Amino acid sequence: MTKNNSKNRILIVILLTIAGGFIYAMNCGIRNNYGIMLKSIVENSGTTIASVSFVFAVAQLTFGVVQPLFGILASKKGNFLTLAIGAILTTSGMLLAPYSKSILTLTICIGILLPAGTGALSYGLIIGSVSTKIPQKYMSTVSGIINASSGLGNSLMSPLLNTLIVGSGLAYAMKIFSIPMLAIIPVSYLICKNSSKKVDDKVDNKEINTNAGFDTPISNKKIISTKELFTLALTDRTYILLMIGFFTCGFHMAIITNHLPTEFMSFGFSSQQSSYAFSIYGITTIIGSVAAGILCDKFKMKNVLAFLYGLRPLTIILFFIVPKTIFTITLIAGLFGISGASTVSPVSGIIGKNFGSKYLATLFGFVFLLHQIGGFISAWLGGILFEMMNSYSAIWTADILLCTLAAIVSYMIYENKKTA
């Protein structure tokens, strides 16, 4: 490989990483800030926290259900069409939500349209689009950076979204954010163009054998249909353990994104203070995601995953016992961010390593469905329990138990030594 070719390849990697990061940042900046919008949606629609929590719960489920469906669409019609549809659906849900005055219309806009759109703009599809142009040796780091962009979206959009809502209303805020959301369409075209051409990885002028040492049910068969792919995946012990862990991950994350800002306000903090504290969650999500990507290059991914899951119950226990000040809620938000989206890199990495990049988008989408079922339960149950008890303590206690379970099962995962 010549020096110029090497520089060009690195430049392509950087540009693809930035483009993929922009798409994922916009996706997560909207999807992970439902909690910032909760109070304004309740006031705007004249409903209750429990009712809007149900809408948020439906959104969690929709987001999970559509991902494998959009994965199938992408495999048949291409990633660009799927990502473009995602941008249009998300924008539609955002623009219509402020005019929804009933649970039915809120469910259509925020529970179906918006999360269906963000589901199409999924991490799996973005990584699947850029991975065909990026050498395998860079993929763990690139996936970590793109995953970290979710934190950038959170940290920038949390205070900005709150400021726009307080100053000009929910409708104006949604119109402003619809502009960069639509910009996803041309950016998606750039990362998907010529995506069928796979970059060759070469080390010392020798092709990497990407099939060596792979020993799972899927590796030994030529998958033809999506049905056969799922059937074989569900017989694989590692895949089942990943599903269990990611179910608990969804349960945990939905509490944070849907209810943590409201819990901060229940302690007497203003919406502005809560949004700035929550923006720290976004910043530390970046740190945690990048660190997870780097650690996955140096250690077994299953051990990184188990550590991240294990950090969560410790953070919740600390949240229970510390006095509630602006410093402590900011600290807790930051600790939640460290272990937040960082689990995506080891989970997607294990799937790609054990089952092959060809099936990454589809298999990750199916695992994410379980993630969102967990999110559905905690998003809705959290709102109900808060209205009943004026506290989130019960839902956090359940979260401690589930996160501990996730840490244990992650250590039991079989991780292939070489990439499939």
Secondary structure, 3 states (H helix, E strand, C coil): CCHHHHHHHHHHHHHHHHHHHHHHHHHHHHHCCHHHHHHHHHHHHCCCHHHHHHHHHHHHHHHHHHHHHHHHHHHHHCHHHHHHHHHHHHHHHHHHHHHCCCHHHHHHHHHHHHHHHHHHCCHHHHHHHHHHHCCHHHHHHHHHHHHHHHHHHHHHHHHHHHHHHHHHCHHHHHHHHHHHHHCHHHHHHHHHCCCCCCCCCEECCEECCCCCCCCCCCCCCCCCCHHHHHHHHCCCHHHHHHHHHHHHHHHHHHHHHHHHHHHHHHCCCCHHHHHHHHHHHHHHHHHHHHHHHHHHHHCCHHHHHHHHHHHHHHHHHHHHHCCCCHHHHHHHHHHHHHCCHHHHHHHHHHHHHHHCHHHHHHHHHHHHHHHHHHHHHHHHHHHHHHHHHCCCHHHHHHHHHHHHHHHHHHHCCCCCCCCC
